[in-house]
Amino acid sequence: EDIAIDLLGEGIEDYILRSTIKRLPVAIRKALQRLNATLQLQLSEAALQAAQAVAKIGSWSLNPADNTIIWSTELFKIHGVEKQPLSVDFIRGLTHPEDLHLFDTGFATLANGKNTDFIYRVVTPSGEVKHVRGVGKITNLEIVCMFGTVQDITERVLAQQELEARTVQRDLLLSTSKIG
């Protein structure tokens, strides 16, 4: 029994003594249920990662009690950084200098217990500028946890800018042709 107790402390989830061999079917059933739950969780996590990659959207959470920050794999890819321990200062350092006020305002809004949604730019370590949309939510009024998403909307923003530039060119041509 002492060995069984030590093994439970190391992560073993069940044990059977020779004297309780009739528990074997129950123990096997419980082990299969745990295995099935683990497999279902792995499938769910894989599906979430695939969906985030397709949508170019990453998720994050921050526990204000200990400042623990968790980023999804896609969020590291959006920011162009390797997986590593994170801090608010590190994330702020990836924000485009002209958009620091947007990041700070969004973070302060969350810290004050209100949800936020804003668009800003990040600069990857390789120098690529990306337009992103940050959405943050509070889990309850006591700010137990902050969580949200960041979506790479660079293609959408660049397409909008191109459309606006073409519209200006078209309008300029139209006004020039009317004069001439």
Rosetta blueprint (number, residue, H / E / L):
1 E L
2 D H
3 I H
4 A H
5 I H
6 D H
7 L H
8 L H
9 G H
10 E L
11 G L
12 I L
13 E L
14 D L
15 Y L
16 I L
17 L L
18 R H
19 S H
20 T H
21 I H
22 K H
23 R H
24 L H
25 P H
26 V H
27 A H
28 I H
29 R H
30 K H
31 A H
32 L H
33 Q H
34 R H
35 L H
36 N H
37 A H
38 T H
39 L H
40 Q H
41 L H
42 Q H
43 L H
44 S H
45 E H
46 A H
47 A H
48 L H
49 Q H
50 A H
51 A H
52 Q H
53 A H
54 V H
55 A H
56 K L
57 I E
58 G E
59 S E
60 W E
61 S E
62 L E
63 N E
64 P L
65 A L
66 D L
67 N L
68 T E
69 I E
70 I E
71 W E
72 S L
73 T H
74 E H
75 L H
76 F H
77 K H
78 I H
79 H H
80 G L
81 V L
82 E L
83 K L
84 Q L
85 P L
86 L L
87 S L
88 V H
89 D H
90 F H
91 I H
92 R H
93 G H
94 L L
95 T E
96 H L
97 P H
98 E H
99 D H
100 L H
101 H H
102 L H
103 F H
104 D H
105 T H
106 G H
107 F H
108 A H
109 T H
110 L H
111 A H
112 N L
113 G L
114 K L
115 N L
116 T E
117 D E
118 F E
119 I E
120 Y E
121 R E
122 V E
123 V E
124 T L
125 P L
126 S L
127 G L
128 E L
129 V E
130 K E
131 H E
132 V E
133 R E
134 G E
135 V E
136 G E
137 K E
138 I E
139 T L
140 N L
141 L L
142 E L
143 I L
144 V L
145 C L
146 M E
147 F E
148 G E
149 T E
150 V E
151 Q E
152 D E
153 I L
154 T H
155 E H
156 R H
157 V H
158 L H
159 A H
160 Q H
161 Q H
162 E H
163 L H
164 E H
165 A H
166 R H
167 T H
168 V H
169 Q H
170 R H
171 D H
172 L H
173 L H
174 L H
175 S H
176 T H
177 S H
178 K H
179 I H
180 G L
